Amino acid sequence: MKPQHQIVLSLGTNQGNRLENIKHCLQLIHQEIGTVIKVSRLYETPSWGFDSDAFYNCALVLHTFDSAHKILTTILKIERQLGRVRGDTLGYQSRIIDIDLITFDSAIVDSEELQIPHPLMQNRKFVLLPMLDLNLDWKHPVFQKNISELLEISPDQSVCKVVQDLESPV
């Protein structure tokens, strides 16, 4: 039997009932993609790259047999199911849910539709702080740095505050 992949996803929302959006998204990920092993604390973070209401962000680690591209397809389906509408507008915008595939084992994927590790993760405290909560033994395969080291060199000066602990759907 082949081993399962270890995946890190980052979730964000700044529209509607942000806490319920995150909780519902966690349930759907657990049902549709794989076993959610651990969930970070929930953070409130300022918008990044545009002006809008604050986001709720968290990260999770899950185990699955699915390929990275299949996970991406399922993530996009879950976002649509939760009400995300991707407009033709270029740049960042408010959203009911955003799910980013951050890591896939220690793999490097660089295709037109998918880049892993997420190419901007090292610049975003709203990704790095929740990932730190997951206590992963993971090193960025390009930069050869762990999450703590990436946080130390991140240019992001945003103030991200913990809102509450989240329960894993397991």
ABEGO torsion letter per residue (X at the ends): XBBBBBBBBBBBBABEBAAAAAAAAAAAAAAAAEBBABBBBBBBBBBBGBBBBBBBBBBBBBBBABBAAAAAAAAAAAAAAAGBBBBABBEBBBBABBBBBABBEABBBBBAABBOBBAAAAABAAAAAAAAAAGBBBBBAAAGBBAAAAAAABABABBBBBABBBBBAX
